[in-house]
Amino acid sequence: MLLSQEVDRALAPTLTVHENLTAGLLLREHAAFFSPRRNRQRAQDMLRRFEIDIDPNALVAQLSLFEKQVLSLARAVATDASYIILDEPTASFDKEETAHFYRIVHEMTASGIGIIFISHRLDEVLDLADTVTVLRGGRVALHANRADITKERIVSAIAGGNLEIHPHESQARVGQSILDAQKLNYGPRRRPLNLHIDAGEIIAIFGNLGTGKTSLAQTLFGLRDPYTAQISGEQRTIRSAQDARAAGIALVPEERRRQGVWLNESILTHFSLGSRGIIHNRAEREHAEQVTRKYDVQVSSIDQTPAQLSGGNQQKVSIGKWDALATTLLVLDEPMKGVDVVSRESIIRRIEERASSGVAVIYLTQEPEEALRIADRVVLLDNDGPRWDRPAAGLTIADLLNPDPATAEPHHTSGKTNR
């Protein structure tokens, strides 16, 4: 059984907790009669075993993500699963939920169920695992018993043995402020973020799954709670994507196929954003051809659609469509997700070119190599909020993956105080 963040795919949201929990048992038992009362009692007994306080009569659609995850675990145990694959199951949990989830996992392993636990969180891996395997580039970089390895050895395997990465040549124009946002809220139970960025500066926001990177990106683009900031020297309140656009802010979302491109619209349409109509004139076609060359989009014609392109070329379209519109701030959420190595370097060069033109860039990623390759500064996020904000020069992969608890900065992060 596979249990991942996409837990809704494994549950029937319109059925109750007890119906989801016992469906497999009823099928296996070939039950001729269905007794709701008996079914609820069986479900309650299973939930009590794992100290799960959920109403058996509640609809699954009404449950929190944590409740859905533990319900899926309980159901796997009830149906005698021998092995369970957990793919980043705690990514969105708070501390109490995570500790409870760990207790359930420990009880399952003690009862003889094998667990494959996929995680980016090193402390989690070291706390739970009996053996550890590190995958890098689709190959096994490390496989060892937990007792025989250290966190530093895991970090080295993740980094391919190279813990130092030289950052790019900065184009930051110190003193030419693009955005200054104080006490930026980007999620419940998280410390707010003070964020300052200058023209031409590239800030990498680094954090594992569940640290709120996507929430932060969406907040900056006006898709979540409103915020007020100094943008290019003018105080603005961003309440919507339209407000963000008017301020020259652009967002390249993580899920490009769902949010970043229109799969069945032409490259010409993407690169003509801001035009007055859907019938494109010669000037718009020439502009689209120019952007296509600039971003090295591999197409035979600008009349092709993203659906016909590779993932790397789709991402170039997702970024390139903002070429004439991102005049102040370009926000990129995991821009290298599913992008091949060749396309990555091409995209990085385009991002650096945007910075050299004076556009500020916020680059959100959970890949330490990317953060240190492209950033002038790095903001480290943990589950509780911003941890620190530092110049990228001198940082190593180990600083990001294995931060010293003693180095956490208690104040809100602000680029102004770190330069």
C-alpha positions in Angstrom: 0.0 0.0 0.0 1.2 3.5 -0.9 0.3 6.4 1.4 1.4 9.9 0.3 0.4 13.5 0.5 -2.3 12.8 -2.1 -4.3 10.9 0.6 -7.7 11.9 -0.8 -7.1 9.5 -3.7 -7.0 6.6 -1.3 -10.2 7.6 0.5 -13.8 8.1 -0.5 -14.6 11.6 0.7 -18.4 11.3 0.5 -18.4 8.2 2.8 -18.1 8.2 6.6 -15.0 7.3 8.6 -16.4 3.9 9.5 -17.4 3.1 6.0 -13.9 3.9 4.7 -12.2 2.1 7.5 -14.1 -1.2 7.2 -14.9 -1.4 3.4 -12.0 -3.7 2.8 -13.0 -6.0 5.7 -16.6 -6.3 4.4 -15.4 -7.2 0.9 -13.0 -9.8 2.3 -15.6 -11.3 4.6 -18.2 -11.4 1.8 -20.7 -9.9 4.2 -24.3 -10.5 3.1 -25.8 -8.0 5.5 -24.5 -4.5 6.5 -25.0 -3.4 10.1 -24.2 0.3 10.6 -24.1 -0.1 14.3 -21.7 -3.1 14.3 -19.6 -1.3 11.6 -19.3 1.8 13.7 -18.2 -0.2 16.7 -15.5 -2.1 14.7 -14.2 1.2 13.4 -14.2 2.7 16.9 -12.1 -0.2 18.2 -9.6 0.3 15.4 -9.3 4.0 16.0 -8.9 3.5 19.8 -6.0 1.2 19.2 -4.0 4.1 17.7 -5.4 6.7 20.1 -7.2 8.4 17.1 -10.0 10.7 18.3 -12.2 10.8 15.2 -16.0 10.5 15.1 -16.8 7.3 13.1 -19.9 9.0 11.7 -18.0 12.0 10.2 -17.6 12.4 6.5 -14.0 12.0 5.3 -14.4 15.2 3.3 -14.7 17.0 6.7 -11.5 15.7 8.1 -8.1 17.4 8.4 -5.1 16.2 6.4 -3.7 14.6 9.6 -6.9 12.8 10.3 -7.1 11.5 6.8 -3.5 10.2 7.0 -4.0 8.4 10.3 -7.3 7.0 9.0 -5.5 5.6 6.0 -2.9 4.0 8.3 -5.5 2.4 10.5 -7.3 1.0 7.4 -4.0 -0.5 6.1 -3.5 -2.3 9.5 -7.2 -3.4 9.5 -6.8 -5.1 6.1 -3.6 -6.9 7.1 -1.1 -4.9 5.0 2.4 -6.4 5.2 4.2 -3.3 3.8 3.3 0.3 3.6 5.0 3.1 1.6 4.8 6.5 3.2 5.7 9.4 0.8 6.4 12.6 2.8 3.4 11.9 5.1 4.2 14.5 7.7 4.9 17.4 5.3 2.0 19.5 6.5 1.7 18.4 10.1 2.4 20.5 13.2 4.7 19.2 16.0 1.9 17.5 18.0 0.5 15.8 14.9 4.0 14.7 13.8 4.7 13.2 17.2 1.4 11.3 17.2 2.1 10.0 13.7 5.5 8.8 14.8 3.9 6.8 17.6 1.5 5.1 15.2 4.4 4.2 12.9 6.4 2.8 15.8 3.4 0.7 16.8 3.0 -0.6 13.3 6.6 -1.7 13.0 6.5 -3.3 16.4 3.5 -5.4 15.2 5.5 -6.6 12.2 4.5 -4.2 9.4 7.3 -3.1 7.1 7.5 0.6 6.4 9.3 2.4 3.6 9.4 6.0 4.7 10.3 8.6 2.1 11.3 12.0 3.6 13.5 15.0 3.1 13.7 15.6 6.8 16.9 14.2 8.1 15.9 14.2 11.8 12.8 12.3 10.9 14.8 9.7 8.9 17.3 9.2 11.8 14.5 8.9 14.4 12.4 6.4 12.5 14.7 4.3 10.2 16.5 1.0 10.7 18.2 1.4 7.4 18.7 4.5 5.2 19.0 4.7 1.4 19.9 8.0 -0.3 18.9 8.4 -3.9 20.7 11.0 -6.1 20.0 11.4 -9.8 18.0 8.1 -9.8 20.9 6.1 -8.4 21.7 4.8 -4.9 24.2 7.1 -3.3 24.2 5.5 0.1 22.6 2.5 1.8 23.5 1.6 5.4 22.2 0.6 8.7 21.0 3.5 10.8 23.6 2.7 13.6 26.4 3.0 11.1 25.7 6.5 9.7 25.6 10.1 10.8 23.6 13.1 9.6 26.8 14.5 8.1 27.3 11.3 6.0 23.7 11.5 4.7 24.2 15.2 3.8 27.4 14.3 1.9 25.6 11.6 0.0 22.8 13.9 -0.9 25.3 16.5 -2.2 27.4 13.9 -4.1 30.4 14.5 -1.9 30.6 18.2 -2.8 29.4 20.3 0.0 30.5 23.6 -1.4 28.8 25.5 -4.3 30.0 28.8 -5.6 27.1 31.3 -5.9 26.5 33.3 -9.0 27.9 36.7 -9.7 25.6 39.2 -7.9 23.7 41.8 -9.9 22.1 43.3 -6.8 21.7 47.1 -6.7 21.9 47.7 -3.0 19.8 50.7 -2.0 17.4 50.4 -4.9 14.6 48.7 -2.9 12.1 46.6 -4.8 10.1 45.2 -2.0 10.0 45.8 1.8 7.3 43.7 3.6 7.1 43.6 7.3 5.5 40.8 9.3 4.4 39.0 6.3 1.9 36.2 7.3 2.0 33.1 5.1 0.3 30.4 7.2 -1.2 29.7 10.6 1.1 28.8 13.5 4.1 30.3 11.7 6.3 33.2 12.7 5.8 36.1 10.2 8.6 37.0 7.8 10.2 40.4 7.3 11.4 40.4 3.6 13.5 43.1 1.9 14.9 42.7 -1.6 16.7 45.1 -3.9 16.7 45.5 -7.6 18.7 42.8 -9.3 18.9 40.7 -6.2 18.1 37.0 -6.1 16.9 35.5 -2.8 16.5 31.8 -2.4 13.9 30.7 0.1 15.0 27.3 1.2 12.8 24.8 3.1 11.6 21.2 3.1 8.1 20.2 2.2 5.6 21.5 4.7 7.6 24.7 5.6 5.2 26.9 3.7 7.2 27.9 0.5 4.2 27.6 -1.8 2.0 29.5 0.7 4.6 32.3 0.8 4.8 32.4 -3.0 1.0 32.6 -3.3 0.9 35.3 -0.6 3.4 37.5 -2.5 1.2 37.2 -5.6 -2.0 38.1 -3.8 -3.6 34.7 -3.8 -3.9 34.5 0.0 -4.1 37.0 2.8 -3.7 40.6 1.9 -0.4 42.4 2.8 0.9 45.9 2.7 4.5 46.6 1.5 6.8 49.2 0.0 7.1 48.2 -3.6 9.5 50.2 -5.7 9.3 53.0 -3.2 5.5 53.2 -3.1 3.2 51.8 -0.4 0.8 49.3 -1.8 -1.7 46.8 -0.5 -1.8 43.5 -2.4 -5.2 41.9 -2.1 -5.4 39.9 -5.4 -3.4 38.7 -8.3 -4.6 41.8 -10.2 -3.0 44.0 -7.5 0.2 42.0 -7.8 0.2 42.3 -11.6 -0.3 46.0 -11.4 2.7 46.2 -9.1 4.9 44.3 -11.6 4.9 41.1 -9.6 4.8 37.7 -11.4 4.5 34.2 -10.1 5.8 31.0 -11.8 3.9 28.3 -9.8 5.2 24.9 -8.9 2.5 22.9 -10.7 3.2 24.2 -14.2 0.8 21.8 -16.1 -2.1 22.8 -13.8 -1.3 26.5 -13.0 1.7 27.7 -15.1 0.7 27.1 -18.7 -2.5 26.5 -20.8 -1.6 23.2 -22.2 -3.8 23.6 -25.3 -3.1 27.2 -26.1 -0.3 28.2 -28.5 3.1 29.4 -27.5 2.2 32.6 -29.3 -0.8 33.1 -26.9 1.5 32.6 -23.9 4.1 35.1 -25.1 1.4 37.7 -26.1 0.0 38.1 -22.6 -1.1 41.7 -22.1 -2.2 42.1 -25.8 -5.6 43.5 -26.5 -7.1 40.6 -28.3 -6.9 37.0 -29.3 -6.1 37.8 -33.0 -2.4 38.3 -33.0 -0.8 40.9 -35.3 2.6 40.8 -36.9 4.3 42.7 -34.0 3.0 40.2 -31.5 4.2 37.3 -33.6 7.6 38.9 -33.9 7.7 39.5 -30.1 6.7 35.8 -29.4 9.4 34.6 -31.8 11.9 36.8 -30.0 10.9 35.4 -26.5 11.0 31.9 -27.9 14.6 32.4 -29.0 15.5 34.2 -25.8 14.3 31.4 -23.5 15.5 28.7 -25.9 12.1 27.0 -26.2 12.5 24.1 -28.5 9.6 24.3 -30.9 9.1 24.1 -34.6 6.5 26.9 -34.6 5.1 29.3 -32.0 1.7 27.9 -33.0 2.6 24.7 -31.1 1.1 24.1 -27.7 2.8 23.3 -24.4 1.0 19.9 -24.4 3.4 19.0 -27.3 6.5 20.0 -25.4 8.9 18.4 -22.9 8.7 19.4 -19.2 11.8 21.6 -19.5 10.3 23.5 -22.5 7.0 23.8 -20.7 8.8 25.5 -17.8 10.5 27.9 -20.2 7.1 28.9 -21.5 5.8 29.3 -17.9 8.6 31.7 -17.1 8.9 33.3 -20.5 5.2 34.4 -20.6 6.1 36.9 -17.9 9.0 38.4 -19.9 7.4 41.7 -20.6 5.2 41.8 -17.5 7.5 41.0 -14.5 8.9 44.5 -14.2 9.7 44.5 -10.4 9.6 41.1 -8.8 9.7 37.5 -10.3 8.6 34.8 -7.8 9.5 31.2 -8.8 8.2 28.3 -6.8 10.3 25.1 -7.4 11.1 26.1 -11.0 13.3 23.1 -11.7 10.8 20.5 -10.7 10.8 17.8 -13.4 13.3 19.7 -15.6 16.2 18.0 -17.3 19.8 19.1 -16.6 20.3 20.9 -19.9 17.1 22.9 -19.5 18.1 23.8 -15.9 21.2 25.6 -16.9 19.3 27.4 -19.7 16.6 28.5 -17.2 19.1 29.6 -14.7 20.8 31.8 -17.3 17.5 33.4 -18.2 16.7 34.1 -14.5 20.1 35.7 -14.0 19.5 37.8 -17.1 16.2 39.0 -15.6 18.1 40.0 -12.5 20.7 41.8 -14.5 17.9 44.0 -16.0 17.0 45.1 -12.5 14.1 42.7 -11.7 14.3 41.2 -8.2 13.9 37.4 -8.0 12.6 35.2 -5.2 13.5 31.6 -5.9 11.7 29.0 -3.6 13.2 25.6 -3.5 13.9 22.5 -1.4 17.0 21.7 -3.3 20.1 23.0 -1.6 22.3 23.0 -4.7 19.8 25.2 -6.5 19.6 27.6 -3.6 23.4 28.1 -3.4 23.9 28.1 -7.2 21.6 31.0 -7.9 21.2 33.1 -4.7 22.7 36.3 -3.4 21.0 35.6 -0.1 19.3 32.6 1.4 16.3 32.6 3.8 16.0 29.3 5.6 12.5 28.2 6.6 11.5 25.5 9.1 8.0 24.3 10.1 7.6 27.2 12.6 8.7 30.0 10.2 11.8 31.8 9.1 15.0 30.6 10.8 17.7 32.9 9.4 18.5 35.1 6.5 22.2 35.2 5.3 24.4 36.0 2.3 24.8 32.9 0.1 28.6 33.4 -0.1 30.2 31.1 2.4 27.2 28.9 3.0 27.4 25.1 2.3 24.8 22.5 1.7 25.4 21.3 5.2 24.3 24.7 6.5 21.0 24.3 4.8 20.3 20.6 5.4 21.8 20.3 8.9 21.5 23.7 10.6 23.0 24.1 14.0 20.1 24.7 16.5 22.2 27.3 18.3 22.4 29.4 15.1 18.7 30.1 14.9 18.0 33.9 14.8 15.1 34.8 17.1 14.2 38.0 15.3 12.2 38.1 12.1 14.4 37.8 9.0 15.2 41.0 7.1 17.6 41.4 4.4 18.3 45.0 5.5 19.9 43.8 8.7 22.1 41.1 7.1 23.9 43.2 4.5 
